[in-house]
Amino acid sequence: MPPITPPPTGGPADGLAAVVALRELADRMEDAEVERAMREGWSWTEVAQALGVSRQAVHKKHLRRLIDAGIELRRRNG
């Protein structure tokens, strides 16, 4: 992977502010896509695999928000 080159103008404060903004955008995108996947009937395992994290991690991060949004969640069989 090639190194990331900072923009030619602005100092470290601008660069770090951009990092924060990108993290916030990524979090909002993840929330929206996890919600969409769960509405379409994906399992926690499928979502976790797509995100490259454990099922437990995605469950812990998103469960409360999905319940509050009224999304019907799949239950594990067995």
PDB file of N, CA, C and O in Angstrom:
ATOM      1  N   MET A   1       0.846  -1.165   0.000  1.00  0.00           N
ATOM      2  CA  MET A   1       0.000   0.000   0.000  1.00  0.00           C
ATOM      3  C   MET A   1       0.900   1.239   0.000  1.00  0.00           C
ATOM      4  O   MET A   1       1.812   1.346   0.820  1.00  0.00           O
ATOM      5  N   PRO A   2       0.644   2.166  -0.913  1.00  0.00           N
ATOM      6  CA  PRO A   2       1.477   3.379  -0.950  1.00  0.00           C
ATOM      7  C   PRO A   2       1.202   4.259   0.263  1.00  0.00           C
ATOM      8  O   PRO A   2       0.103   4.230   0.817  1.00  0.00           O
ATOM      9  N   PRO A   3       2.193   5.038   0.677  1.00  0.00           N
ATOM     10  CA  PRO A   3       1.976   5.921   1.835  1.00  0.00           C
ATOM     11  C   PRO A   3       0.953   6.992   1.500  1.00  0.00           C
ATOM     12  O   PRO A   3       0.804   7.398   0.347  1.00  0.00           O
ATOM     13  N   ILE A   4       0.261   7.434   2.521  1.00  0.00           N
ATOM     14  CA  ILE A   4      -0.719   8.513   2.362  1.00  0.00           C
ATOM     15  C   ILE A   4       0.027   9.827   2.460  1.00  0.00           C
ATOM     16  O   ILE A   4       0.744  10.083   3.427  1.00  0.00           O
ATOM     17  N   THR A   5      -0.153  10.655   1.445  1.00  0.00           N
ATOM     18  CA  THR A   5       0.512  11.954   1.413  1.00  0.00           C
ATOM     19  C   THR A   5      -0.448  13.010   1.932  1.00  0.00           C
ATOM     20  O   THR A   5      -1.563  13.133   1.422  1.00  0.00           O
ATOM     21  N   PRO A   6      -0.035  13.777   2.938  1.00  0.00           N
ATOM     22  CA  PRO A   6      -0.924  14.816   3.454  1.00  0.00           C
ATOM     23  C   PRO A   6      -1.136  15.906   2.408  1.00  0.00           C
ATOM     24  O   PRO A   6      -0.319  16.066   1.501  1.00  0.00           O
ATOM     25  N   PRO A   7      -2.216  16.646   2.529  1.00  0.00           N
ATOM     26  CA  PRO A   7      -2.449  17.738   1.581  1.00  0.00           C
ATOM     27  C   PRO A   7      -1.321  18.762   1.668  1.00  0.00           C
ATOM     28  O   PRO A   7      -0.718  18.931   2.728  1.00  0.00           O
ATOM     29  N   PRO A   8      -1.032  19.448   0.560  1.00  0.00           N
ATOM     30  CA  PRO A   8       0.096  20.372   0.538  1.00  0.00           C
ATOM     31  C   PRO A   8      -0.080  21.591   1.435  1.00  0.00           C
ATOM     32  O   PRO A   8       0.912  22.213   1.814  1.00  0.00           O
ATOM     33  N   THR A   9      -1.321  21.952   1.787  1.00  0.00           N
ATOM     34  CA  THR A   9      -1.535  23.115   2.648  1.00  0.00           C
ATOM     35  C   THR A   9      -2.104  22.664   3.983  1.00  0.00           C
ATOM     36  O   THR A   9      -2.622  21.553   4.100  1.00  0.00           O
ATOM     37  N   GLY A  10      -2.009  23.512   4.976  1.00  0.00           N
ATOM     38  CA  GLY A  10      -2.546  23.196   6.296  1.00  0.00           C
ATOM     39  C   GLY A  10      -1.520  22.471   7.135  1.00  0.00           C
ATOM     40  O   GLY A  10      -0.614  21.818   6.616  1.00  0.00           O
ATOM     41  N   GLY A  11      -1.674  22.596   8.423  1.00  0.00           N
ATOM     42  CA  GLY A  11      -0.753  21.961   9.341  1.00  0.00           C
ATOM     43  C   GLY A  11      -1.334  20.687   9.923  1.00  0.00           C
ATOM     44  O   GLY A  11      -2.375  20.206   9.477  1.00  0.00           O
ATOM     45  N   PRO A  12      -0.654  20.145  10.920  1.00  0.00           N
ATOM     46  CA  PRO A  12      -1.119  18.916  11.545  1.00  0.00           C
ATOM     47  C   PRO A  12      -2.527  19.017  12.117  1.00  0.00           C
ATOM     48  O   PRO A  12      -3.272  18.038  12.101  1.00  0.00           O
ATOM     49  N   ALA A  13      -2.895  20.176  12.617  1.00  0.00           N
ATOM     50  CA  ALA A  13      -4.245  20.332  13.176  1.00  0.00           C
ATOM     51  C   ALA A  13      -5.299  20.084  12.103  1.00  0.00           C
ATOM     52  O   ALA A  13      -6.315  19.444  12.370  1.00  0.00           O
ATOM     53  N   ASP A  14      -5.066  20.586  10.892  1.00  0.00           N
ATOM     54  CA  ASP A  14      -6.009  20.368   9.793  1.00  0.00           C
ATOM     55  C   ASP A  14      -6.055  18.891   9.414  1.00  0.00           C
ATOM     56  O   ASP A  14      -7.126  18.328   9.186  1.00  0.00           O
ATOM     57  N   GLY A  15      -4.888  18.283   9.352  1.00  0.00           N
ATOM     58  CA  GLY A  15      -4.838  16.863   9.008  1.00  0.00           C
ATOM     59  C   GLY A  15      -5.539  16.005  10.037  1.00  0.00           C
ATOM     60  O   GLY A  15      -6.271  15.080   9.682  1.00  0.00           O
ATOM     61  N   LEU A  16      -5.324  16.299  11.309  1.00  0.00           N
ATOM     62  CA  LEU A  16      -5.974  15.530  12.368  1.00  0.00           C
ATOM     63  C   LEU A  16      -7.480  15.768  12.390  1.00  0.00           C
ATOM     64  O   LEU A  16      -8.250  14.845  12.656  1.00  0.00           O
ATOM     65  N   ALA A  17      -7.899  16.986  12.117  1.00  0.00           N
ATOM     66  CA  ALA A  17      -9.335  17.271  12.028  1.00  0.00           C
ATOM     67  C   ALA A  17      -9.961  16.468  10.896  1.00  0.00           C
ATOM     68  O   ALA A  17     -11.091  15.995  11.022  1.00  0.00           O
ATOM     69  N   ALA A  18      -9.237  16.310   9.793  1.00  0.00           N
ATOM     70  CA  ALA A  18      -9.727  15.504   8.677  1.00  0.00           C
ATOM     71  C   ALA A  18      -9.855  14.043   9.082  1.00  0.00           C
ATOM     72  O   ALA A  18     -10.812  13.376   8.687  1.00  0.00           O
ATOM     73  N   VAL A  19      -8.909  13.536   9.861  1.00  0.00           N
ATOM     74  CA  VAL A  19      -8.975  12.158  10.344  1.00  0.00           C
ATOM     75  C   VAL A  19     -10.225  11.953  11.198  1.00  0.00           C
ATOM     76  O   VAL A  19     -10.934  10.959  11.040  1.00  0.00           O
ATOM     77  N   VAL A  20     -10.491  12.891  12.101  1.00  0.00           N
ATOM     78  CA  VAL A  20     -11.676  12.804  12.953  1.00  0.00           C
ATOM     79  C   VAL A  20     -12.943  12.806  12.094  1.00  0.00           C
ATOM     80  O   VAL A  20     -13.854  12.014  12.331  1.00  0.00           O
ATOM     81  N   ALA A  21     -13.001  13.684  11.110  1.00  0.00           N
ATOM     82  CA  ALA A  21     -14.177  13.762  10.238  1.00  0.00           C
ATOM     83  C   ALA A  21     -14.371  12.462   9.464  1.00  0.00           C
ATOM     84  O   ALA A  21     -15.500  11.999   9.299  1.00  0.00           O
ATOM     85  N   LEU A  22     -13.281  11.874   8.991  1.00  0.00           N
ATOM     86  CA  LEU A  22     -13.382  10.610   8.258  1.00  0.00           C
ATOM     87  C   LEU A  22     -13.856   9.477   9.161  1.00  0.00           C
ATOM     88  O   LEU A  22     -14.662   8.647   8.741  1.00  0.00           O
ATOM     89  N   ARG A  23     -13.364   9.437  10.398  1.00  0.00           N
ATOM     90  CA  ARG A  23     -13.816   8.411  11.345  1.00  0.00           C
ATOM     91  C   ARG A  23     -15.310   8.541  11.611  1.00  0.00           C
ATOM     92  O   ARG A  23     -16.036   7.547  11.639  1.00  0.00           O
ATOM     93  N   GLU A  24     -15.762   9.782  11.806  1.00  0.00           N
ATOM     94  CA  GLU A  24     -17.186  10.001  12.063  1.00  0.00           C
ATOM     95  C   GLU A  24     -18.027   9.591  10.860  1.00  0.00           C
ATOM     96  O   GLU A  24     -19.087   8.985  11.022  1.00  0.00           O
ATOM     97  N   LEU A  25     -17.565   9.915   9.662  1.00  0.00           N
ATOM     98  CA  LEU A  25     -18.272   9.515   8.455  1.00  0.00           C
ATOM     99  C   LEU A  25     -18.301   7.996   8.330  1.00  0.00           C
ATOM    100  O   LEU A  25     -19.343   7.420   8.018  1.00  0.00           O
ATOM    101  N   ALA A  26     -17.173   7.347   8.570  1.00  0.00           N
ATOM    102  CA  ALA A  26     -17.114   5.886   8.497  1.00  0.00           C
ATOM    103  C   ALA A  26     -18.073   5.251   9.503  1.00  0.00           C
ATOM    104  O   ALA A  26     -18.744   4.271   9.179  1.00  0.00           O
ATOM    105  N   ASP A  27     -18.145   5.793  10.709  1.00  0.00           N
ATOM    106  CA  ASP A  27     -19.066   5.268  11.720  1.00  0.00           C
ATOM    107  C   ASP A  27     -20.519   5.414  11.280  1.00  0.00           C
ATOM    108  O   ASP A  27     -21.311   4.487  11.444  1.00  0.00           O
ATOM    109  N   ARG A  28     -20.872   6.565  10.727  1.00  0.00           N
ATOM    110  CA  ARG A  28     -22.249   6.773  10.250  1.00  0.00           C
ATOM    111  C   ARG A  28     -22.577   5.830   9.099  1.00  0.00           C
ATOM    112  O   ARG A  28     -23.680   5.288   9.027  1.00  0.00           O
ATOM    113  N   MET A  29     -21.620   5.637   8.204  1.00  0.00           N
ATOM    114  CA  MET A  29     -21.830   4.720   7.077  1.00  0.00           C
ATOM    115  C   MET A  29     -21.999   3.285   7.581  1.00  0.00           C
ATOM    116  O   MET A  29     -22.863   2.550   7.103  1.00  0.00           O
ATOM    117  N   GLU A  30     -21.165   2.894   8.551  1.00  0.00           N
ATOM    118  CA  GLU A  30     -21.288   1.545   9.109  1.00  0.00           C
ATOM    119  C   GLU A  30     -22.654   1.361   9.756  1.00  0.00           C
ATOM    120  O   GLU A  30     -23.313   0.346   9.531  1.00  0.00           O
ATOM    121  N   ASP A  31     -23.086   2.330  10.558  1.00  0.00           N
ATOM    122  CA  ASP A  31     -24.401   2.240  11.192  1.00  0.00           C
ATOM    123  C   ASP A  31     -25.496   2.045  10.152  1.00  0.00           C
ATOM    124  O   ASP A  31     -26.352   1.174  10.310  1.00  0.00           O
ATOM    125  N   ALA A  32     -25.478   2.839   9.101  1.00  0.00           N
ATOM    126  CA  ALA A  32     -26.513   2.773   8.068  1.00  0.00           C
ATOM    127  C   ALA A  32     -26.486   1.434   7.338  1.00  0.00           C
ATOM    128  O   ALA A  32     -27.540   0.858   7.069  1.00  0.00           O
ATOM    129  N   GLU A  33     -25.310   0.936   7.018  1.00  0.00           N
ATOM    130  CA  GLU A  33     -25.222  -0.310   6.264  1.00  0.00           C
ATOM    131  C   GLU A  33     -25.533  -1.527   7.123  1.00  0.00           C
ATOM    132  O   GLU A  33     -26.115  -2.495   6.634  1.00  0.00           O
ATOM    133  N   VAL A  34     -25.153  -1.490   8.399  1.00  0.00           N
ATOM    134  CA  VAL A  34     -25.528  -2.580   9.301  1.00  0.00           C
ATOM    135  C   VAL A  34     -27.039  -2.597   9.450  1.00  0.00           C
ATOM    136  O   VAL A  34     -27.657  -3.661   9.417  1.00  0.00           O
ATOM    137  N   GLU A  35     -27.634  -1.431   9.614  1.00  0.00           N
ATOM    138  CA  GLU A  35     -29.093  -1.361   9.725  1.00  0.00           C
ATOM    139  C   GLU A  35     -29.754  -1.900   8.465  1.00  0.00           C
ATOM    140  O   GLU A  35     -30.720  -2.660   8.549  1.00  0.00           O
ATOM    141  N   ARG A  36     -29.250  -1.520   7.309  1.00  0.00           N
ATOM    142  CA  ARG A  36     -29.834  -2.004   6.059  1.00  0.00           C
ATOM    143  C   ARG A  36     -29.704  -3.523   5.945  1.00  0.00           C
ATOM    144  O   ARG A  36     -30.655  -4.205   5.562  1.00  0.00           O
ATOM    145  N   ALA A  37     -28.528  -4.048   6.277  1.00  0.00           N
ATOM    146  CA  ALA A  37     -28.314  -5.490   6.205  1.00  0.00           C
ATOM    147  C   ALA A  37     -29.270  -6.232   7.138  1.00  0.00           C
ATOM    148  O   ALA A  37     -29.853  -7.247   6.757  1.00  0.00           O
ATOM    149  N   MET A  38     -29.424  -5.730   8.344  1.00  0.00           N
ATOM    150  CA  MET A  38     -30.298  -6.397   9.304  1.00  0.00           C
ATOM    151  C   MET A  38     -31.762  -6.307   8.869  1.00  0.00           C
ATOM    152  O   MET A  38     -32.522  -7.257   9.056  1.00  0.00           O
ATOM    153  N   ARG A  39     -32.159  -5.181   8.296  1.00  0.00           N
ATOM    154  CA  ARG A  39     -33.531  -5.054   7.769  1.00  0.00           C
ATOM    155  C   ARG A  39     -33.772  -6.057   6.646  1.00  0.00           C
ATOM    156  O   ARG A  39     -34.893  -6.530   6.458  1.00  0.00           O
ATOM    157  N   GLU A  40     -32.708  -6.382   5.893  1.00  0.00           N
ATOM    158  CA  GLU A  40     -32.826  -7.328   4.784  1.00  0.00           C
ATOM    159  C   GLU A  40     -32.639  -8.782   5.233  1.00  0.00           C
ATOM    160  O   GLU A  40     -32.597  -9.695   4.408  1.00  0.00           O
ATOM    161  N   GLY A  41     -32.525  -8.985   6.560  1.00  0.00           N
ATOM    162  CA  GLY A  41     -32.492 -10.335   7.089  1.00  0.00           C
ATOM    163  C   GLY A  41     -31.126 -10.969   7.252  1.00  0.00           C
ATOM    164  O   GLY A  41     -31.032 -12.178   7.465  1.00  0.00           O
ATOM    165  N   TRP A  42     -30.069 -10.185   7.159  1.00  0.00           N
ATOM    166  CA  TRP A  42     -28.731 -10.731   7.381  1.00  0.00           C
ATOM    167  C   TRP A  42     -28.594 -11.170   8.827  1.00  0.00           C
ATOM    168  O   TRP A  42     -29.251 -10.632   9.719  1.00  0.00           O
ATOM    169  N   SER A  43     -27.733 -12.152   9.048  1.00  0.00           N
ATOM    170  CA  SER A  43     -27.429 -12.587  10.407  1.00  0.00           C
ATOM    171  C   SER A  43     -26.283 -11.746  10.960  1.00  0.00           C
ATOM    172  O   SER A  43     -25.569 -11.067  10.222  1.00  0.00           O
ATOM    173  N   TRP A  44     -26.129 -11.813  12.288  1.00  0.00           N
ATOM    174  CA  TRP A  44     -24.994 -11.124  12.909  1.00  0.00           C
ATOM    175  C   TRP A  44     -23.684 -11.649  12.334  1.00  0.00           C
ATOM    176  O   TRP A  44     -22.745 -10.881  12.124  1.00  0.00           O
ATOM    177  N   THR A  45     -23.618 -12.935  12.082  1.00  0.00           N
ATOM    178  CA  THR A  45     -22.397 -13.536  11.539  1.00  0.00           C
ATOM    179  C   THR A  45     -22.091 -13.005  10.148  1.00  0.00           C
ATOM    180  O   THR A  45     -20.939 -12.701   9.839  1.00  0.00           O
ATOM    181  N   GLU A  46     -23.110 -12.891   9.309  1.00  0.00           N
ATOM    182  CA  GLU A  46     -22.893 -12.361   7.955  1.00  0.00           C
ATOM    183  C   GLU A  46     -22.399 -10.919   7.991  1.00  0.00           C
ATOM    184  O   GLU A  46     -21.482 -10.551   7.257  1.00  0.00           O
ATOM    185  N   VAL A  47     -23.007 -10.113   8.843  1.00  0.00           N
ATOM    186  CA  VAL A  47     -22.590  -8.711   8.971  1.00  0.00           C
ATOM    187  C   VAL A  47     -21.148  -8.649   9.479  1.00  0.00           C
ATOM    188  O   VAL A  47     -20.327  -7.901   8.947  1.00  0.00           O
ATOM    189  N   ALA A  48     -20.850  -9.435  10.506  1.00  0.00           N
ATOM    190  CA  ALA A  48     -19.506  -9.442  11.081  1.00  0.00           C
ATOM    191  C   ALA A  48     -18.464  -9.850  10.046  1.00  0.00           C
ATOM    192  O   ALA A  48     -17.405  -9.229   9.958  1.00  0.00           O
ATOM    193  N   GLN A  49     -18.752 -10.882   9.263  1.00  0.00           N
ATOM    194  CA  GLN A  49     -17.814 -11.321   8.235  1.00  0.00           C
ATOM    195  C   GLN A  49     -17.584 -10.223   7.198  1.00  0.00           C
ATOM    196  O   GLN A  49     -16.456 -10.004   6.759  1.00  0.00           O
ATOM    197  N   ALA A  50     -18.651  -9.541   6.813  1.00  0.00           N
ATOM    198  CA  ALA A  50     -18.519  -8.465   5.821  1.00  0.00           C
ATOM    199  C   ALA A  50     -17.671  -7.315   6.354  1.00  0.00           C
ATOM    200  O   ALA A  50     -16.958  -6.661   5.592  1.00  0.00           O
ATOM    201  N   LEU A  51     -17.747  -7.067   7.675  1.00  0.00           N
ATOM    202  CA  LEU A  51     -16.979  -5.988   8.297  1.00  0.00           C
ATOM    203  C   LEU A  51     -15.581  -6.430   8.732  1.00  0.00           C
ATOM    204  O   LEU A  51     -14.734  -5.596   9.055  1.00  0.00           O
ATOM    205  N   GLY A  52     -15.346  -7.728   8.740  1.00  0.00           N
ATOM    206  CA  GLY A  52     -14.046  -8.228   9.160  1.00  0.00           C
ATOM    207  C   GLY A  52     -13.829  -8.168  10.660  1.00  0.00           C
ATOM    208  O   GLY A  52     -12.708  -7.978  11.132  1.00  0.00           O
ATOM    209  N   VAL A  53     -14.927  -8.333  11.412  1.00  0.00           N
ATOM    210  CA  VAL A  53     -14.861  -8.323  12.871  1.00  0.00           C
ATOM    211  C   VAL A  53     -15.603  -9.545  13.403  1.00  0.00           C
ATOM    212  O   VAL A  53     -16.189 -10.302  12.628  1.00  0.00           O
ATOM    213  N   SER A  54     -15.581  -9.740  14.713  1.00  0.00           N
ATOM    214  CA  SER A  54     -16.311 -10.868  15.294  1.00  0.00           C
ATOM    215  C   SER A  54     -17.806 -10.563  15.380  1.00  0.00           C
ATOM    216  O   SER A  54     -18.225  -9.406  15.387  1.00  0.00           O
ATOM    217  N   ARG A  55     -18.591 -11.629  15.445  1.00  0.00           N
ATOM    218  CA  ARG A  55     -20.032 -11.481  15.608  1.00  0.00           C
ATOM    219  C   ARG A  55     -20.325 -10.745  16.913  1.00  0.00           C
ATOM    220  O   ARG A  55     -21.217  -9.899  16.973  1.00  0.00           O
ATOM    221  N   GLN A  56     -19.577 -11.073  17.938  1.00  0.00           N
ATOM    222  CA  GLN A  56     -19.785 -10.431  19.235  1.00  0.00           C
ATOM    223  C   GLN A  56     -19.505  -8.931  19.165  1.00  0.00           C
ATOM    224  O   GLN A  56     -20.214  -8.139  19.785  1.00  0.00           O
ATOM    225  N   ALA A  57     -18.481  -8.541  18.417  1.00  0.00           N
ATOM    226  CA  ALA A  57     -18.141  -7.116  18.305  1.00  0.00           C
ATOM    227  C   ALA A  57     -19.252  -6.332  17.615  1.00  0.00           C
ATOM    228  O   ALA A  57     -19.628  -5.251  18.067  1.00  0.00           O
ATOM    229  N   VAL A  58     -19.771  -6.876  16.527  1.00  0.00           N
ATOM    230  CA  VAL A  58     -20.827  -6.159  15.802  1.00  0.00           C
ATOM    231  C   VAL A  58     -22.110  -6.139  16.631  1.00  0.00           C
ATOM    232  O   VAL A  58     -22.835  -5.144  16.625  1.00  0.00           O
ATOM    233  N   HIS A  59     -22.389  -7.211  17.331  1.00  0.00           N
ATOM    234  CA  HIS A  59     -23.565  -7.284  18.189  1.00  0.00           C
ATOM    235  C   HIS A  59     -23.477  -6.231  19.295  1.00  0.00           C
ATOM    236  O   HIS A  59     -24.431  -5.491  19.537  1.00  0.00           O
ATOM    237  N   LYS A  60     -22.328  -6.172  19.958  1.00  0.00           N
ATOM    238  CA  LYS A  60     -22.129  -5.218  21.055  1.00  0.00           C
ATOM    239  C   LYS A  60     -22.252  -3.770  20.575  1.00  0.00           C
ATOM    240  O   LYS A  60     -22.838  -2.930  21.258  1.00  0.00           O
ATOM    241  N   LYS A  61     -21.699  -3.488  19.402  1.00  0.00           N
ATOM    242  CA  LYS A  61     -21.682  -2.121  18.891  1.00  0.00           C
ATOM    243  C   LYS A  61     -23.049  -1.656  18.398  1.00  0.00           C
ATOM    244  O   LYS A  61     -23.387  -0.480  18.536  1.00  0.00           O
ATOM    245  N   HIS A  62     -23.839  -2.562  17.825  1.00  0.00           N
ATOM    246  CA  HIS A  62     -25.039  -2.130  17.106  1.00  0.00           C
ATOM    247  C   HIS A  62     -26.371  -2.571  17.708  1.00  0.00           C
ATOM    248  O   HIS A  62     -27.410  -2.034  17.325  1.00  0.00           O
ATOM    249  N   LEU A  63     -26.377  -3.522  18.630  1.00  0.00           N
ATOM    250  CA  LEU A  63     -27.637  -4.092  19.114  1.00  0.00           C
ATOM    251  C   LEU A  63     -28.610  -3.041  19.636  1.00  0.00           C
ATOM    252  O   LEU A  63     -29.747  -2.974  19.170  1.00  0.00           O
ATOM    253  N   ARG A  64     -28.187  -2.226  20.589  1.00  0.00           N
ATOM    254  CA  ARG A  64     -29.101  -1.262  21.216  1.00  0.00           C
ATOM    255  C   ARG A  64     -29.712  -0.313  20.181  1.00  0.00           C
ATOM    256  O   ARG A  64     -30.913  -0.046  20.214  1.00  0.00           O
ATOM    257  N   ARG A  65     -28.889   0.192  19.271  1.00  0.00           N
ATOM    258  CA  ARG A  65     -29.391   1.126  18.255  1.00  0.00           C
ATOM    259  C   ARG A  65     -30.409   0.445  17.340  1.00  0.00           C
ATOM    260  O   ARG A  65     -31.413   1.054  16.970  1.00  0.00           O
ATOM    261  N   LEU A  66     -30.159  -0.814  16.973  1.00  0.00           N
ATOM    262  CA  LEU A  66     -31.076  -1.533  16.091  1.00  0.00           C
ATOM    263  C   LEU A  66     -32.404  -1.812  16.795  1.00  0.00           C
ATOM    264  O   LEU A  66     -33.471  -1.691  16.192  1.00  0.00           O
ATOM    265  N   ILE A  67     -32.333  -2.183  18.061  1.00  0.00           N
ATOM    266  CA  ILE A  67     -33.564  -2.398  18.828  1.00  0.00           C
ATOM    267  C   ILE A  67     -34.348  -1.095  18.923  1.00  0.00           C
ATOM    268  O   ILE A  67     -35.561  -1.081  18.718  1.00  0.00           O
ATOM    269  N   ASP A  68     -33.659   0.000  19.234  1.00  0.00           N
ATOM    270  CA  ASP A  68     -34.317   1.305  19.338  1.00  0.00           C
ATOM    271  C   ASP A  68     -34.950   1.729  18.015  1.00  0.00           C
ATOM    272  O   ASP A  68     -35.947   2.452  18.003  1.00  0.00           O
ATOM    273  N   ALA A  69     -34.369   1.276  16.894  1.00  0.00           N
ATOM    274  CA  ALA A  69     -34.909   1.602  15.572  1.00  0.00           C
ATOM    275  C   ALA A  69     -36.070   0.686  15.192  1.00  0.00           C
ATOM    276  O   ALA A  69     -36.681   0.857  14.137  1.00  0.00           O
ATOM    277  N   GLY A  70     -36.373  -0.293  16.061  1.00  0.00           N
ATOM    278  CA  GLY A  70     -37.500  -1.182  15.803  1.00  0.00           C
ATOM    279  C   GLY A  70     -37.232  -2.247  14.754  1.00  0.00           C
ATOM    280  O   GLY A  70     -38.164  -2.751  14.127  1.00  0.00           O
ATOM    281  N   ILE A  71     -35.983  -2.589  14.562  1.00  0.00           N
ATOM    282  CA  ILE A  71     -35.621  -3.586  13.556  1.00  0.00           C
ATOM    283  C   ILE A  71     -35.781  -4.980  14.140  1.00  0.00           C
ATOM    284  O   ILE A  71     -35.282  -5.273  15.226  1.00  0.00           O
ATOM    285  N   GLU A  72     -36.485  -5.835  13.404  1.00  0.00           N
ATOM    286  CA  GLU A  72     -36.650  -7.221  13.833  1.00  0.00           C
ATOM    287  C   GLU A  72     -35.350  -7.963  13.557  1.00  0.00           C
ATOM    288  O   GLU A  72     -34.896  -8.032  12.415  1.00  0.00           O
ATOM    289  N   LEU A  73     -34.762  -8.509  14.595  1.00  0.00           N
ATOM    290  CA  LEU A  73     -33.463  -9.155  14.483  1.00  0.00           C
ATOM    291  C   LEU A  73     -33.618 -10.661  14.436  1.00  0.00           C
ATOM    292  O   LEU A  73     -34.467 -11.242  15.111  1.00  0.00           O
ATOM    293  N   ARG A  74     -32.773 -11.281  13.616  1.00  0.00           N
ATOM    294  CA  ARG A  74     -32.772 -12.732  13.529  1.00  0.00           C
ATOM    295  C   ARG A  74     -32.187 -13.321  14.802  1.00  0.00           C
ATOM    296  O   ARG A  74     -31.254 -12.774  15.390  1.00  0.00           O
ATOM    297  N   ARG A  75     -32.741 -14.421  15.206  1.00  0.00           N
ATOM    298  CA  ARG A  75     -32.229 -15.140  16.376  1.00  0.00           C
ATOM    299  C   ARG A  75     -31.436 -16.347  15.884  1.00  0.00           C
ATOM    300  O   ARG A  75     -31.723 -16.916  14.830  1.00  0.00           O
ATOM    301  N   ARG A  76     -30.438 -16.718  16.670  1.00  0.00           N
ATOM    302  CA  ARG A  76     -29.664 -17.918  16.350  1.00  0.00           C
ATOM    303  C   ARG A  76     -30.545 -19.142  16.577  1.00  0.00           C
ATOM    304  O   ARG A  76     -31.306 -19.203  17.542  1.00  0.00           O
ATOM    305  N   ASN A  77     -30.432 -20.100  15.688  1.00  0.00           N
ATOM    306  CA  ASN A  77     -31.147 -21.363  15.857  1.00  0.00           C
ATOM    307  C   ASN A  77     -30.312 -22.299  16.714  1.00  0.00           C
ATOM    308  O   ASN A  77     -29.116 -22.471  16.478  1.00  0.00           O
ATOM    309  N   GLY A  78     -30.960 -22.915  17.730  1.00  0.00           N
ATOM    310  CA  GLY A  78     -30.266 -23.899  18.542  1.00  0.00           C
ATOM    311  C   GLY A  78     -29.614 -23.359  19.684  1.00  0.00           C
ATOM    312  O   GLY A  78     -28.993 -24.099  20.447  1.00  0.00           O
TER     313      GLY A  78
END
